[in-house]
Amino acid sequence: MLPGDILHEATLTVAGGYDKRLKENVEYLEELKRLAVIEGVSGQVRFVTSCSTSERNELLSNCLCVLYTPKDEHFGIVPLEAMAAHKPVIACNSGGPVETVVNEVTGFLCDPFPTEFSKAMLKLVKDHDLALRMGKQARDHVVQKFSTKTFGDLLNSYVLNVYHQRIE
């Protein structure tokens, strides 16, 4: 948990991936809202069930960091979008984020426990310069490793390699 003085200043926006046609989505959202009330933070938690690209970009521009909580998730685009927006990512130390987030450089990779995510969040909340530095490094990392140009150059090298192997 975040300490009381910091907790009262912090806000959390839970955004994305909601389909009201799926019973488990509806039930989970209600459970999250109920937990926010029980924990006394409902005034500081906002739920955005779905948003447009421009709304997503606004959320990213206004946040300190992005929490990506899926455990053993596939590659996942959310961490890359966050880092492209100069935001550090706090994610589970498994699945796709292990390939995209550089621990303690572009964000934090955590064991999938609330206390671990909380510790990582506290570091960024207490040290905004750290959040800015990590955000800049995150942006640089995405541009260097995951840009369209990088993918194009890599694909081109594979094609040329196959071509040269066929000639030999």
Backbone bond lengths (Angstrom), bond angles and torsions (degrees), N, CA, C in turn:
res aa  C-N    CA-C-N  psi(-1)  N-CA   C-N-CA  omega(-1)  CA-C   N-CA-C  phi
1 M - - - 1.461 - - 1.525 109.82 -
2 L 1.317 115.03 149.16 1.452 120.02 173.76 1.521 108.66 -76.17
3 P 1.349 118.33 144.13 1.464 119.95 176.51 1.524 110.61 -58.27
4 G 1.332 116.49 152.03 1.462 122.14 -174.37 1.511 115.21 -52.26
5 D 1.353 117.70 -45.75 1.462 119.65 -177.78 1.524 111.60 -64.01
6 I 1.311 116.71 -38.01 1.466 120.50 178.93 1.524 110.47 -76.87
7 L 1.314 116.80 -39.11 1.463 121.57 -179.34 1.524 111.33 -58.42
8 H 1.326 117.37 -39.54 1.468 120.08 -177.57 1.523 112.75 -68.65
9 E 1.332 116.96 -23.19 1.463 120.38 178.77 1.524 112.43 -91.19
10 A 1.313 116.75 -20.01 1.468 120.97 -174.26 1.524 111.51 -82.18
11 T 1.322 114.42 151.21 1.465 120.91 171.68 1.525 107.68 -129.08
12 L 1.304 114.64 156.74 1.458 120.79 179.22 1.515 108.15 -132.20
13 T 1.317 116.24 127.89 1.457 121.20 173.54 1.521 107.49 -111.61
14 V 1.313 115.35 121.83 1.465 122.13 176.82 1.521 105.82 -100.56
15 A 1.337 116.48 116.07 1.466 119.24 -171.91 1.520 112.40 -130.46
16 G 1.346 113.95 147.78 1.453 121.64 167.11 1.506 116.66 95.72
17 G 1.327 113.63 175.81 1.442 125.20 171.37 1.511 118.46 44.40
18 Y 1.301 118.42 48.25 1.469 121.07 -178.30 1.522 109.63 -121.70
19 D 1.313 115.49 131.83 1.461 121.30 176.84 1.521 107.45 -129.26
20 K 1.334 116.41 109.69 1.467 120.70 -175.95 1.528 112.64 -65.68
21 R 1.328 117.45 -13.39 1.468 120.21 177.48 1.526 112.22 -77.64
22 L 1.326 116.09 -16.22 1.463 120.73 -179.79 1.526 109.73 -94.91
23 K 1.313 115.26 116.43 1.461 121.61 -176.69 1.531 111.43 -54.13
24 E 1.342 117.12 -42.51 1.466 119.47 -177.75 1.523 111.90 -65.69
25 N 1.345 118.03 -30.90 1.464 120.75 175.68 1.516 110.53 -65.78
26 V 1.315 116.20 -46.39 1.468 121.56 -179.73 1.526 109.84 -61.87
27 E 1.324 116.53 -46.43 1.466 120.73 -178.97 1.526 111.42 -64.25
28 Y 1.314 117.34 -41.25 1.458 120.96 -178.49 1.525 111.22 -67.15
29 L 1.325 117.32 -41.20 1.459 120.36 177.03 1.523 110.34 -60.62
30 E 1.315 117.36 -45.03 1.468 120.72 178.44 1.526 111.11 -62.02
31 E 1.322 116.87 -39.46 1.468 121.15 177.86 1.528 111.03 -63.66
32 L 1.323 117.23 -42.68 1.463 120.77 177.89 1.523 111.51 -63.27
33 K 1.322 116.79 -42.49 1.468 120.57 177.95 1.527 110.49 -63.12
34 R 1.328 116.07 -41.30 1.464 120.90 179.53 1.531 110.38 -63.88
35 L 1.320 116.91 -43.27 1.461 120.74 178.39 1.526 111.87 -62.67
36 A 1.324 117.04 -39.03 1.465 120.39 177.86 1.525 110.60 -61.26
37 V 1.329 116.86 -40.14 1.469 120.92 177.65 1.524 109.98 -65.66
38 I 1.326 117.10 -48.57 1.470 121.53 -178.89 1.527 111.10 -58.84
39 E 1.320 117.14 -40.58 1.466 121.51 -178.47 1.529 112.65 -80.68
40 G 1.327 117.45 -5.22 1.459 121.11 177.80 1.514 114.60 75.41
41 V 1.325 116.98 25.76 1.465 120.29 -178.62 1.525 112.65 -121.62
42 S 1.315 117.50 15.02 1.473 119.67 -175.26 1.526 112.40 -60.07
43 G 1.322 117.90 -27.98 1.459 120.71 177.64 1.514 113.38 -74.87
44 Q 1.320 116.21 -12.75 1.460 120.43 -177.96 1.529 112.67 -109.70
45 V 1.329 116.30 -0.70 1.460 120.50 -179.59 1.522 109.05 -114.50
46 R 1.314 114.88 129.09 1.462 121.50 179.90 1.521 108.00 -119.26
47 F 1.314 116.03 135.21 1.462 121.20 179.06 1.524 109.22 -109.82
48 V 1.316 116.39 121.13 1.460 123.17 176.74 1.526 105.30 -115.60
49 T 1.326 115.66 101.17 1.463 119.32 -171.12 1.523 113.71 -71.25
50 S 1.290 117.31 -31.58 1.463 121.10 173.89 1.519 107.07 -155.99
51 C 1.318 115.64 152.43 1.463 117.93 -178.24 1.524 109.90 -150.75
52 S 1.303 114.00 156.70 1.462 120.82 177.28 1.530 108.81 -76.09
53 T 1.310 115.82 171.50 1.462 120.48 177.62 1.518 110.70 -60.76
54 S 1.325 117.21 -42.00 1.466 119.31 -179.77 1.530 111.18 -66.99
55 E 1.329 117.35 -37.89 1.470 119.87 176.34 1.530 110.64 -65.77
56 R 1.331 116.64 -41.10 1.469 120.46 176.67 1.519 110.58 -60.27
57 N 1.329 116.55 -44.52 1.460 120.33 179.88 1.521 111.57 -63.07
58 E 1.325 116.54 -37.55 1.467 120.10 177.21 1.527 110.83 -66.17
59 L 1.322 117.05 -43.49 1.468 120.46 176.82 1.527 110.30 -58.74
60 L 1.324 116.69 -44.87 1.461 120.36 179.68 1.526 111.88 -64.05
61 S 1.314 117.07 -40.01 1.466 118.84 -177.91 1.526 112.07 -68.94
62 N 1.327 117.21 -25.05 1.465 120.58 -176.43 1.525 114.85 -98.24
63 C 1.318 118.20 -2.36 1.469 119.20 -176.43 1.531 111.25 -96.73
64 L 1.316 114.96 162.22 1.462 121.71 175.88 1.530 110.54 -83.51
65 C 1.327 115.63 -39.68 1.463 121.62 -179.12 1.525 108.61 -158.12
66 V 1.321 115.66 172.56 1.465 120.98 178.37 1.521 108.33 -120.09
67 L 1.321 115.44 130.17 1.462 121.74 174.28 1.517 107.55 -96.20
68 Y 1.307 115.79 129.18 1.465 121.29 178.55 1.517 105.88 -122.95
69 T 1.323 116.10 102.98 1.464 121.12 -166.91 1.523 117.35 -94.33
70 P 1.342 121.49 -11.18 1.467 118.32 -178.82 1.534 112.15 -59.38
71 K 1.311 115.13 135.57 1.464 121.60 177.14 1.532 107.83 -94.99
72 D 1.319 116.63 136.95 1.468 122.66 179.62 1.526 112.56 55.64
73 E 1.320 116.37 33.43 1.463 122.16 -179.33 1.531 109.46 -75.02
74 H 1.327 115.65 153.28 1.464 121.19 174.59 1.526 109.04 -62.52
75 F 1.281 117.76 -169.43 1.466 123.37 -175.81 1.526 112.23 -46.22
76 G 1.308 119.55 -55.39 1.459 123.13 175.90 1.520 113.68 75.63
77 I 1.310 115.99 127.84 1.460 121.65 -178.93 1.530 112.26 -89.08
78 V 1.330 117.78 -24.33 1.470 121.42 -175.13 1.529 112.46 -55.94
79 P 1.329 120.18 -48.64 1.465 117.96 178.54 1.529 113.18 -59.25
80 L 1.329 117.35 -37.76 1.465 119.72 178.84 1.524 111.18 -67.07
81 E 1.335 117.17 -41.40 1.468 120.36 177.58 1.521 110.34 -61.36
82 A 1.317 116.45 -42.28 1.467 120.40 179.67 1.524 110.68 -63.14
83 M 1.319 116.26 -47.90 1.463 119.40 -178.42 1.524 111.35 -66.46
84 A 1.330 118.00 -35.20 1.464 120.87 175.90 1.522 110.85 -62.78
85 A 1.331 116.63 -26.39 1.467 122.38 178.64 1.531 111.69 -91.75
86 H 1.319 117.25 17.41 1.475 123.10 178.34 1.525 112.95 66.23
87 K 1.313 118.15 33.74 1.465 121.26 -179.22 1.522 110.36 -117.18
88 P 1.337 117.08 132.42 1.460 118.88 172.93 1.526 110.23 -67.98
89 V 1.321 115.93 153.53 1.464 122.07 -177.93 1.526 109.37 -117.33
90 I 1.316 115.11 134.94 1.462 121.53 171.71 1.519 105.58 -110.31
91 A 1.329 116.18 118.51 1.466 120.58 -173.19 1.523 110.56 -142.03
92 C 1.322 114.30 166.53 1.467 120.54 175.65 1.526 110.08 -67.91
93 N 1.312 114.45 145.03 1.454 122.03 -179.54 1.532 110.26 -82.83
94 S 1.328 115.74 55.65 1.465 121.69 179.83 1.522 108.79 -160.72
95 G 1.315 115.75 161.82 1.459 120.50 175.66 1.515 113.37 65.02
96 G 1.323 114.66 -149.56 1.454 122.41 -175.74 1.515 116.56 -54.66
97 P 1.342 119.18 -42.42 1.462 118.80 -178.91 1.531 114.57 -57.20
98 V 1.322 117.49 -27.53 1.462 120.15 177.32 1.531 109.86 -62.16
99 E 1.336 116.24 -28.82 1.463 121.67 179.69 1.526 112.83 -85.83
100 T 1.320 117.69 -21.40 1.464 119.70 -171.87 1.524 114.39 -114.07
101 V 1.314 118.58 -31.33 1.467 122.36 -177.84 1.527 108.62 -98.61
102 V 1.327 116.66 128.10 1.462 121.24 176.38 1.528 106.90 -93.58
103 N 1.324 116.05 111.36 1.461 121.08 -174.09 1.528 111.88 -56.57
104 E 1.330 115.07 130.64 1.462 125.29 179.05 1.526 113.11 64.39
105 V 1.331 117.19 13.73 1.463 121.77 175.01 1.525 109.33 -121.92
106 T 1.333 117.22 -56.24 1.471 122.01 179.65 1.527 111.18 -106.23
107 G 1.313 116.10 2.56 1.460 122.13 -179.10 1.509 109.71 159.28
108 F 1.320 115.44 -158.24 1.460 120.73 -178.56 1.522 110.06 -129.82
109 L 1.316 115.78 134.45 1.463 122.02 172.53 1.521 106.80 -102.11
110 C 1.326 116.00 123.57 1.464 121.90 -171.79 1.517 111.38 -122.20
111 D 1.324 115.30 153.72 1.455 118.91 166.86 1.526 106.72 -64.68
112 P 1.329 118.16 150.07 1.476 120.79 -171.62 1.535 114.00 -77.86
113 F 1.330 115.37 61.14 1.461 121.27 178.57 1.523 109.04 -129.96
114 P 1.329 117.87 141.32 1.471 120.48 -179.68 1.526 113.39 -53.54
115 T 1.330 117.61 -38.34 1.465 119.68 -179.08 1.526 111.36 -63.25
116 E 1.322 117.18 -35.89 1.465 120.58 179.96 1.529 111.20 -69.53
117 F 1.328 116.50 -42.91 1.465 120.13 176.70 1.527 109.87 -63.34
118 S 1.324 116.43 -40.39 1.458 121.56 -179.39 1.527 111.21 -62.05
119 K 1.323 117.52 -42.91 1.471 121.25 178.22 1.526 110.82 -60.74
120 A 1.320 116.26 -42.93 1.467 120.09 179.62 1.527 110.57 -66.30
121 M 1.337 116.69 -43.11 1.469 119.89 178.38 1.518 110.41 -60.87
122 L 1.326 116.94 -42.15 1.458 121.33 -178.09 1.525 111.12 -59.62
123 K 1.323 117.57 -39.92 1.467 120.78 178.05 1.526 110.90 -57.48
124 L 1.325 116.71 -43.30 1.466 120.41 -177.62 1.521 111.93 -76.11
125 V 1.321 116.96 -37.65 1.469 120.59 179.46 1.527 110.30 -65.85
126 K 1.321 116.57 -38.42 1.468 120.92 -179.02 1.526 112.51 -77.03
127 D 1.315 117.76 -23.99 1.461 121.65 -174.20 1.531 109.95 -133.47
128 H 1.337 115.05 85.40 1.466 119.75 -178.28 1.527 111.74 -63.45
129 D 1.348 116.99 -29.69 1.467 119.04 176.70 1.527 110.73 -63.77
130 L 1.325 116.45 -38.12 1.463 120.52 175.89 1.526 110.09 -61.63
131 A 1.329 116.27 -44.08 1.470 120.30 179.03 1.530 110.68 -60.97
132 L 1.323 116.94 -42.04 1.469 120.62 178.98 1.528 111.17 -66.07
133 R 1.331 116.81 -43.99 1.469 121.02 178.67 1.525 111.10 -61.29
134 M 1.333 115.61 -47.42 1.466 119.33 179.23 1.525 110.71 -63.78
135 G 1.330 116.74 -37.69 1.460 120.58 178.05 1.514 112.06 -61.90
136 K 1.337 116.30 -41.69 1.463 119.85 177.45 1.527 110.40 -65.52
137 Q 1.320 116.39 -43.90 1.468 119.73 178.87 1.531 111.04 -65.04
138 A 1.327 115.95 -34.35 1.469 120.45 177.59 1.525 110.27 -63.47
139 R 1.321 116.02 -46.16 1.466 120.45 179.06 1.532 110.63 -60.66
140 D 1.336 116.11 -47.45 1.466 120.22 179.46 1.530 110.89 -59.39
141 H 1.319 116.61 -42.02 1.465 122.37 -179.61 1.530 110.99 -61.37
142 V 1.320 117.04 -45.86 1.471 121.18 -179.35 1.527 110.40 -64.18
143 V 1.319 116.43 -43.80 1.465 119.85 -179.62 1.530 110.40 -63.14
144 Q 1.337 116.94 -42.58 1.465 120.65 -177.60 1.526 113.28 -72.71
145 K 1.320 117.66 -35.70 1.466 120.50 -171.27 1.526 115.25 -106.39
146 F 1.339 118.05 -24.16 1.462 119.14 -169.99 1.526 114.57 -130.90
147 S 1.315 118.06 13.07 1.463 119.89 -179.59 1.526 110.52 -75.15
148 T 1.311 115.79 163.90 1.462 121.50 176.41 1.521 110.06 -59.30
149 K 1.335 116.91 -40.41 1.467 120.52 178.87 1.523 110.62 -62.26
150 T 1.326 117.19 -44.39 1.467 120.55 179.34 1.520 110.84 -60.82
151 F 1.336 116.40 -46.33 1.465 119.87 178.64 1.527 111.10 -62.62
152 G 1.340 116.43 -41.35 1.464 120.42 178.98 1.516 111.91 -63.17
153 D 1.331 116.18 -44.71 1.469 120.11 178.96 1.527 111.10 -62.36
154 L 1.324 116.39 -41.97 1.463 120.61 179.89 1.530 111.26 -65.64
155 L 1.325 116.30 -44.62 1.464 120.42 177.82 1.526 110.54 -61.05
156 N 1.327 116.12 -43.82 1.459 120.53 178.99 1.530 110.96 -59.72
157 S 1.325 117.43 -41.95 1.471 119.83 179.98 1.527 110.99 -65.60
158 Y 1.340 117.43 -36.66 1.469 120.27 176.83 1.529 111.17 -65.41
159 V 1.316 116.07 -43.73 1.470 120.28 179.90 1.527 110.05 -62.85
160 L 1.327 116.97 -45.26 1.466 120.23 178.81 1.525 111.45 -63.41
161 N 1.317 116.57 -38.00 1.463 120.98 178.50 1.530 110.61 -62.83
162 V 1.316 116.82 -46.04 1.470 121.21 177.99 1.527 109.77 -62.95
163 Y 1.313 116.94 -43.38 1.470 121.65 179.48 1.529 110.59 -58.86
164 H 1.335 116.81 -48.28 1.466 120.58 -178.35 1.527 111.58 -66.47
165 Q 1.314 118.02 -32.85 1.469 121.04 177.44 1.526 110.71 -67.57
166 R 1.322 116.89 -35.40 1.473 120.44 -179.64 1.519 110.81 -71.61
167 I 1.323 117.48 -32.49 1.465 121.47 -179.61 1.527 110.01 -70.52
168 E 1.305 117.41 -36.35 1.475 121.07 -176.27 1.467 112.90 -71.48
